[in-house]
């Protein structure tokens, strides 16, 4: 069935953005007011931070300005995510882009002037206004890499330009690409990003799956050079700023943003590539056997182990599953989930121009918003539980911190989301004795939770690390370079157990994560923490739950190591990661036993 236009979808299954802005004109009017307020801030404080008291007044004002910017920026971003092709949404996005650039440019002096003060001055700010300790500490952490205030202002003025590669990528991906359709058994099946990722790539029908794969990647190939050139601009911008700020490499520059040690980053990639691969190859062989495939190909890796055991589920039915599974997190958490359904925090529909995948946006001063494309398959319950994990995280963090202290290190950001997936799986397993359903649940944990986070995103991270090695050598990356690197990483992981079909090397074209710094490796990092935490909840119950809720409320006041230690997990060692990989291996063992039992 062809995708509907946004105006034709059921509004009851779209998100309601009116608490962010009543309409586009309201957002534009507030953007204009913010621009005036930023000018007043500049006039009031530039060159006038002569006492800690004045600095604290300035931080208070900056906090209010930042809160205002977040609300209208989120409104514009979500409007565009709903339909990238809508002219009014594009126009609004451009207006807010200019507003953000003006904001960044005209407040950039503030941090620079504070950093010119001595340490006693900054410590006095913390003593007189303890709520801004995190703000000042972050300033001091960045001080060695701070440039002259005039240079910082110039960079801020270019922020819109620096966002251009990501915007160009999305335009190519969501507006220019036309995949057409395939024909199977006399039926014409439309192919699109949403259709491919929403079911065609995992379709149990081998002919449908293989034809969709070929059509999808044949179409991507037509745009590989444009997409590579877009990505190369992003890489050059990151390398330039890395050099300007005095970092040894782009990776060090990007990890500094996350407040993460290089050892944690490299360990996550190297250990999984080496130790997880054998377990996933066993899983691939099990898929091959269960589905009667002569050869296990790359395009077969996402097929279900037993599609007949996966229930179909409506949006309304999903609420009960999610509430039952996550009720262990308490009444306040469940109230948030129910509000998400009742107050239209979630965009479920499928329409032309809508962003692919799923995400959660949690603007400070308002509630979270979730984008998902509902396919009526049970696996979507896991996806929604994941995004509600992000929502629950920032629902708690935003309520208990000022805007400067809410966001934790990206290393930790995927822990609350994947924790919810684990709680969902544990709940389903606990409440069923049907071996076929239990096999489906366990295979879903592997194929969705662990494959997605420990394989798909990990292979992105391994590839991304190789790309940055080229960038640090001042090499320009071409489509052929990227294809070669991606194929090498895929082949290294799957070995001879999976045939890497032509087109697999283009997988790098599918991911927006490369425009978001070192994001891909953090999925496996977060799931490592979540796996250990979910097992603690199973073993210890309320004690572990209370500690976890305390971490969610902590926001970004600690780094990833500190947050993990709050729940008894030491990520400075390889034990949590190795234990998680061993747990994945035990799940494959259980699948093999259940399959023998069912087949026998």
Protein Blocks (a to p, Z undefined) as FASTA:
>chain_A
ZZddfklmcfklcccfklmpgblklmmmmmmmmmmmmmmmmmmmgopambfklmmmmmmm
mmmmmmmmmmmmmmmmmmmmmomklmklmmmmmmmmmmmmmmmmmmmmmmmmmmmpcfkl
mmmmmmmmmmlmmmmmmmmmmmmmpccfklmmmmmmmmmmmmmmmmmmmmmmmmmpcgbj
adeehiacdddfklmmnommmgfblklmmmmmmmmmmmmmmmmmmmmmmmmmmmmmmmmm
mmmnopabfklmmmmmnopafklmmmmmmmmmmmmmmmmmmmmmmmmmmnopabacfklm
mpcfblmlpccddfklmmmmmmmmmmmnojklmmmmmmmmmnopacfbdcehiaehjddd
ddehiacddddddehiaklmmmmmmmmmmmmmmmmmmmmccfklmpccfklmmmmmmmmm
mmmmmmmmmmccbfklmmmmmmmmmmmmmmmmmmmmmmmmmmmmmmmmmmmnopacdfkl
mmmmmmmmmmmmnmmmbccdehjlmmmmmpmklmnojmklmmmmmmmmmmmmmmmmmmno
mmmmmmmmmmmmnommbcfklmmmmnopafkbmklmmmmmmmmmmmmmmmmmmmmmmmZZ
